[in-house]
Amino acid sequence: MTDQTPGFYVLRHVMDGESEGLAFQELALLSTQWLYICRAFISQKPAAFEEAWRGPLAHISTKLASSAGVALVSFKVGGVLAASVLLASGTASIIEAQVIDLFIDSLGKVDLIKPATPGKDAFFEELREITARPLMIVVPWPHAAISASDENLVRELSVHLAGAFFEQKARAE
């Protein structure tokens, strides 16, 4: 990986206090078909929207709110929260810091992590201290009502949606 390699950093976390660590996702390694689907999904949309996907993905919905190159995204499967995502392109550090605080605040309100989850405070501090950009932070929310195949679909959609979002922001600069 070089500074010239198009892509973004991914921090995936599970709310048992463990982080999968920071990894670099090269855009060239993503599926062109999934990127196309995600580009089409977010293009021509307002800065904030909530919409179900189409066809075989219609049981999955995405809520996205973005401003100044930063976005909060949630994925639901059959109306059940499956993942919370923060996307930060690195174009507006003050706004990013505020949105990261909003993201942390929203995570702190989720019943699964309200109690003293081991590692919760360290994770929240890690979110504030990461300087790598563009950055995707993803927190999956396992639930008995969400199948393993749907968890995998959400994982793929979230990474490809992030790729499409960061491509869109890079073109706008």
N, C-alpha and C positions, 0 to 999 in steps of 0.2 A: 504494500500500500504506500502511495506517495501522496503529497499534498495535491497533486494533479488528478488523482483518481476520483471520478465522480461517485459520490455515495454519501452516506450519513452514518453517524454513530447510533448504536442501539443499546439501551440499558433496560434489560428485562428483569423484573423483580417479582417475587412471589411473597405474599404477605405473611409467610412464616418467619420472616426476618432475614431471609437469604436473598442475595442478588446473584444473578447469573453473570454479572460483570459487564463491563463496557466492551462492545465489539464493533468493528467497522463493517458496514454492509455496502458492498460495491453495487452500484446500480446495474452494471453489466451482468451481474449474476442473478438478477431478478428476472422473472418470466415476462417476456414482452407482451404476451397475451393478458396476463393479470395487470400489468402496468397500463395497458390500453383500457381495460375495463375500469380501472381506478381513475385514470385521467378523465374518461367519459363521465364517471360518477360525480366527480367534483367540479368539472368544468361548467361554466354558466350558472353556477349556484351562488346564492347570496353568501355573505361572510358567516352567517349562522343558519344552519338548516338541520332538520332531522328527516331522514328518508329511509325507506326500506330498499334493499337491492332488488333487482329484477330476476325473473326466471327461477332457476334452481337455488338462488341465494335469497329469495323473497322472504324467508323466515328470519333473515338477519337485517337489522336496522343500524344505521349509523347516525350519530348526532355529532356535528362539527361546528365549532365556533372559532373563528380566526380573526386576527388583527395584527398588522405590522410583522408578518412572518412568523407568528406563533399561533398555535392552535391547541384547543382542548377537544378531544375526540372520545366518544364512548361507543362501544359496540354492544348490541343486545341480540340475543338469540331467543326468539319466541317471547319477547318482552322481558327477558331476564338478563341483567347486566353480565356481560362476558369479559369485557376488558375496558380499562381506562388508559388513555394515551395522551401524552403531551408531545407536541412537535415544536421545536425551537430552531429557527433557521440561522440565528445569530445576527440578524439585522437591526435589532432594537433591544439592547441589553437591559435597559430600565423596564421596558414593558415585559420582557421575558422574565425578569426577576419577580415582577408582580404576578404574572400568570403562574409561575412555578409555585409561589405562595398560595394562590387560589387552588392549584392542583393538590398541594399538600393538605390544605384545609379540607378539600372535598374527600381526600383519602381518609383523613382523620375522623370523618363523620360516618364512615361505613361501619356497620355493626360488626363485621368480621375483625376489624382492627381497632375498635374503640378501646377494648381492654389493653392492658400493657403487653402488647405483642412484642416478643423478643426481637430486638433489632430495629423496631419501628423508628425510634428517634434517630438512630445512626443512618437509616435509609433516608429519612427526610433531610438530614444534614448533607448526605451525599448528593441529593438532588440539587441542593443550593450551590454546591461547590464544583460541580462538573462544568468545565469550560469548553469542552469539545463541541463543535458545531459543524454542520447541522446535527441535531440530536433528537432521537425518538426515545421517550421513556414509556414503557408499557407495563401495566400491572394487570395480569389476568385474574379473573374472579371465578374460580372453579365453583360449579353448582351441579347438584345431582340432576337437574332438569336439562343440562347441556351435555350432549354426547361428546365423546372424544373426537369424533369426526368433525363436529361443529366447532369444537375448541381449535382444531387444526385449521379449519376454514377461517376462523376469526384471526388466528395467528398470521396466516397468509395474507388475508385482506388488510390487516393492520400494517404489515411491513410494506406491501405494495402501495397502499394508500399513502403512507409516509413518503415513499419514493416519488409518487406522482405529485404530492404536495411540494416537496423540496424542488423537484424539477420546475414546477410552475413558479415558485418563488425565485429560482435562479434566472428564469427567462424574464421575469418582471424587472430584474435589477438592471 
